[in-house]
């Protein structure tokens, strides 16, 4: 027991030191400032090109959602999650090792793969697992009571992305850990994947609408930058000149826009699709929800849960009874524990 207690204490103190370092040392591998930069970017887009033009910039519950962003991203981990999860991970690893003789920390089937391939596989696997977990949050009466926090949003904006009950973090991470550990996804890999999905999640919840050609062009721009700068073990170019790099970046953006543009909204989630996920009344043929994809839309189209009858920014959001749902942070995070779903 002492060993696990030491893991708990070290996890708590270690995360506290890590969080303080994040705040005081801005860098390109810094979660804290990435969250701020990504949030400011999409907030700026909501200012310049709002989809729901009648919606206030500081919409209903804007500041509550902003608090949720920092709570779920940092404070919850500081309070208990990081230390507790370290103990659970050790228990799981020790249990698997004693039962099966497998050391998860030593497994890395992709150790010879280039980094871009590791990130791509990790992204798809994680998103697939999250799609099923998201369906579970809707299908399980107990978990739905916690997931209601996210669906209590009545006016959509980028910050609604991270407005969710902390219990969801526990469920998602528990279900993600084993498949990602078996693949050998490391902390740096997870960081890159997480920042990419953070941007997609902010985009899906933003009060903006853009064409598939534009979003695919932006994706192509990112791919071009990776190729031109030889990032993530992509070694296609050898000592390229600045003009070669510019041509590669713009060429990738143009080609991706042309090729992927018409299908972009069926490959990646988007504000027009995700808004229907938050519709007040689910369609009769999908009583437990629609459009469960977090980053990718393909899972919903593959499994028959995609539903975008029209692009309508004015649909009513929430759920039946949302007007009685608590409107304060404390009452929202305790709501699910008080509800009797038997």
FENFENGI-V317546 format. One record per backbone hydrogen bond with DSSP energy under -1.0 kcal/mol. CO is the residue of the C=O (numbers start at 1). NH is the residue of the N-H. E is the energy in kcal/mol with one decimal. If there is no record, write none. Layout:
BEGIN
co=CO nh=NH e=E
co=CO nh=NH e=E
END
This chain:
BEGIN
co=1 nh=5 e=-2.5
co=2 nh=6 e=-2.5
co=3 nh=7 e=-1.7
co=4 nh=8 e=-2.2
co=5 nh=9 e=-2.7
co=6 nh=10 e=-2.7
co=7 nh=11 e=-2.2
co=8 nh=12 e=-2.2
co=9 nh=13 e=-2.8
co=10 nh=14 e=-2.5
co=11 nh=15 e=-2.1
co=12 nh=16 e=-2.0
co=13 nh=17 e=-2.3
co=14 nh=18 e=-2.3
co=15 nh=19 e=-3.0
co=16 nh=20 e=-2.1
co=17 nh=21 e=-2.2
co=18 nh=22 e=-2.5
co=19 nh=23 e=-2.1
co=20 nh=24 e=-2.0
co=21 nh=25 e=-1.6
co=27 nh=30 e=-1.0
co=30 nh=34 e=-1.9
co=31 nh=35 e=-2.6
co=32 nh=36 e=-1.5
co=33 nh=37 e=-2.7
co=34 nh=38 e=-2.9
co=35 nh=39 e=-2.1
co=36 nh=40 e=-2.7
co=37 nh=41 e=-2.2
co=38 nh=42 e=-2.0
co=39 nh=43 e=-2.3
co=40 nh=44 e=-2.3
co=41 nh=45 e=-1.7
co=42 nh=46 e=-2.0
co=43 nh=47 e=-1.4
co=44 nh=48 e=-2.3
co=45 nh=49 e=-3.3
co=51 nh=53 e=-1.1
co=52 nh=55 e=-1.6
co=57 nh=59 e=-1.4
co=59 nh=62 e=-2.0
co=61 nh=65 e=-2.5
co=62 nh=66 e=-2.1
co=63 nh=67 e=-2.0
co=64 nh=68 e=-2.3
co=65 nh=69 e=-2.0
co=66 nh=70 e=-1.4
co=67 nh=71 e=-2.7
co=68 nh=72 e=-3.1
co=69 nh=73 e=-1.6
co=70 nh=74 e=-2.1
co=70 nh=75 e=-1.9
co=71 nh=76 e=-3.1
co=74 nh=78 e=-2.1
co=75 nh=79 e=-2.8
co=76 nh=80 e=-2.2
co=76 nh=81 e=-2.1
co=77 nh=82 e=-1.2
co=80 nh=84 e=-2.6
co=81 nh=85 e=-3.2
co=82 nh=86 e=-1.8
co=83 nh=87 e=-1.5
co=84 nh=88 e=-2.3
co=85 nh=89 e=-2.9
co=86 nh=90 e=-2.0
co=87 nh=91 e=-2.7
co=88 nh=92 e=-2.8
co=89 nh=93 e=-2.9
co=90 nh=94 e=-3.0
co=91 nh=95 e=-2.5
co=92 nh=96 e=-2.6
co=93 nh=97 e=-2.3
co=94 nh=98 e=-2.4
co=95 nh=99 e=-2.2
co=96 nh=100 e=-2.9
co=97 nh=101 e=-1.1
co=103 nh=106 e=-1.7
co=104 nh=107 e=-1.0
co=108 nh=111 e=-1.8
co=110 nh=113 e=-1.6
co=114 nh=118 e=-1.8
co=115 nh=119 e=-2.7
co=116 nh=120 e=-2.1
co=117 nh=121 e=-2.6
co=118 nh=122 e=-2.7
co=119 nh=123 e=-2.5
co=120 nh=124 e=-2.2
co=121 nh=125 e=-2.8
co=122 nh=126 e=-2.5
co=123 nh=127 e=-2.4
co=124 nh=128 e=-2.2
co=125 nh=129 e=-2.4
co=126 nh=130 e=-2.6
co=127 nh=131 e=-2.0
co=128 nh=132 e=-1.6
co=129 nh=133 e=-2.2
co=130 nh=134 e=-2.8
co=131 nh=135 e=-2.0
co=132 nh=136 e=-2.1
co=133 nh=137 e=-2.2
co=134 nh=138 e=-1.1
co=135 nh=139 e=-2.4
co=136 nh=140 e=-2.8
co=140 nh=144 e=-2.7
co=141 nh=145 e=-1.1
co=143 nh=147 e=-2.4
co=144 nh=148 e=-1.5
co=146 nh=149 e=-1.4
co=147 nh=151 e=-1.5
co=150 nh=153 e=-1.0
co=157 nh=160 e=-1.9
co=158 nh=161 e=-1.7
co=160 nh=163 e=-1.4
co=162 nh=164 e=-1.2
co=165 nh=168 e=-1.8
co=166 nh=170 e=-1.3
co=167 nh=171 e=-2.2
co=168 nh=172 e=-3.1
co=169 nh=173 e=-2.5
co=170 nh=174 e=-2.0
co=171 nh=175 e=-2.0
co=172 nh=176 e=-2.1
co=173 nh=177 e=-2.1
co=176 nh=180 e=-2.1
co=177 nh=181 e=-2.9
co=178 nh=182 e=-2.7
co=179 nh=183 e=-1.2
co=180 nh=185 e=-2.5
co=186 nh=190 e=-2.6
co=187 nh=191 e=-2.3
co=188 nh=192 e=-2.2
co=189 nh=193 e=-2.4
co=190 nh=194 e=-2.8
co=191 nh=195 e=-2.4
co=192 nh=196 e=-2.0
co=193 nh=197 e=-2.5
co=194 nh=198 e=-2.2
co=195 nh=199 e=-2.0
co=196 nh=200 e=-1.8
co=197 nh=201 e=-2.8
co=198 nh=202 e=-2.4
co=199 nh=203 e=-2.3
co=200 nh=204 e=-2.7
co=201 nh=205 e=-1.3
co=206 nh=208 e=-1.6
co=207 nh=51 e=-1.9
co=211 nh=215 e=-2.0
co=212 nh=216 e=-2.4
co=213 nh=217 e=-1.7
co=214 nh=218 e=-2.1
co=215 nh=219 e=-2.1
co=216 nh=220 e=-2.5
co=217 nh=221 e=-2.0
co=218 nh=222 e=-2.0
co=219 nh=223 e=-2.2
co=220 nh=224 e=-2.8
co=221 nh=225 e=-2.2
co=222 nh=226 e=-2.1
co=223 nh=227 e=-2.3
co=224 nh=228 e=-3.1
co=225 nh=229 e=-2.0
co=226 nh=231 e=-2.0
co=231 nh=234 e=-1.3
co=232 nh=116 e=-1.6
co=241 nh=245 e=-2.2
co=242 nh=246 e=-2.2
co=243 nh=247 e=-2.4
co=244 nh=248 e=-2.5
co=245 nh=249 e=-2.5
co=246 nh=250 e=-2.6
co=247 nh=251 e=-2.6
co=248 nh=252 e=-2.5
co=249 nh=253 e=-2.0
co=250 nh=254 e=-2.3
co=251 nh=255 e=-2.8
co=252 nh=256 e=-2.6
co=253 nh=257 e=-1.9
co=254 nh=258 e=-2.1
co=255 nh=259 e=-3.0
co=256 nh=260 e=-2.4
co=260 nh=263 e=-1.5
co=260 nh=264 e=-1.1
co=263 nh=266 e=-2.0
co=264 nh=267 e=-1.1
co=264 nh=268 e=-2.8
co=267 nh=297 e=-2.2
co=267 nh=298 e=-1.2
co=270 nh=274 e=-3.1
co=271 nh=275 e=-1.8
co=276 nh=279 e=-1.3
co=278 nh=318 e=-2.0
co=283 nh=286 e=-1.8
co=286 nh=289 e=-1.6
co=295 nh=269 e=-2.9
co=297 nh=301 e=-1.6
co=298 nh=302 e=-2.5
co=299 nh=303 e=-2.4
co=300 nh=305 e=-2.1
co=300 nh=306 e=-1.2
co=305 nh=291 e=-2.6
co=310 nh=312 e=-1.1
co=316 nh=280 e=-3.1
co=319 nh=322 e=-2.4
co=321 nh=324 e=-1.8
co=322 nh=325 e=-1.3
co=328 nh=332 e=-2.1
co=329 nh=333 e=-2.4
co=334 nh=338 e=-1.0
co=335 nh=338 e=-1.0
co=335 nh=339 e=-1.4
END
